Amino acid sequence: MKMISPSLLSADFGNLQRDIEMLNASACDWLHVDVMDGLFVPNISFGQPVVKHIKRHAKKPLDVHLMIMDPGRYVADFKEAGADILTVHYEACTHLDRTLHSIHDHGMQAGVVLNPHSPVALLEDSVQLCDLVLLMSVNPGFGGQKFIENTYDKVRQLKQLCLRKNPSCLIEVDGGVNLQNAPLLFEAGADVLVAGNAVFKSPDPAATILALKQ
């Protein structure tokens, strides 16, 4: 499976509807929405009201990535805002199982995110509850960072864990994804790639999305 989830963090916020409509017409699979609180990560992006406006125009699933403290408090809010997929950071969840069950109970797909320093083995007892696992290939908080090369090994490790415990779990990678490393990530076992600058700074974003998938 080769799926692309362009990150709206790199879109033109002054023309967000235009960029969403471009993605609707493109070969992308999901729309990646990064929510940051300025506490868990050193940046603030947007919250539920903006997600709700994105949902009005999006014709593809919203892949909402919560980079916030205690994300379990906001599961219902992001369901109401229009999230189809909700991913939460392992490092931000005191009660991860409870949060994943809550996401499912609210009718969304549930995912766990691992920061670059967090080993795949941390998910040994929770991967069976996940529809997807997102591996950060940069330190979260800002777009445009350099890809961390160790990510390839983590994707392979995660693939083996998923094959043992939850073969249907998708593997997503976020951070520094481009036309050069995308084929290597898919080869390592990734199913979904989040691409921000590679798409939105391209002279032809729709063509770049298609190239990333191929």
Secondary structure, 3 states (H helix, E strand, C coil): CCEEEEEHHHCCHHHHHHHHHHHHCCCCCCEEEEEEECCCCCCECCCHHHHHHHHHHCCCCEEEEEECCCHHHHHHHHHHHCCCEEEEEHHHCCCHHHHHHHHHHCCCEEEEEECCCCCHHHHCCCHHHCCEEEEECCCCCCCCCCCCCCHHHHHHHHHHHHHHHCCCCEEEEECCCCCCCHHHHHHHCCCEEEECHHHHCCCCHHHHHHHHHC
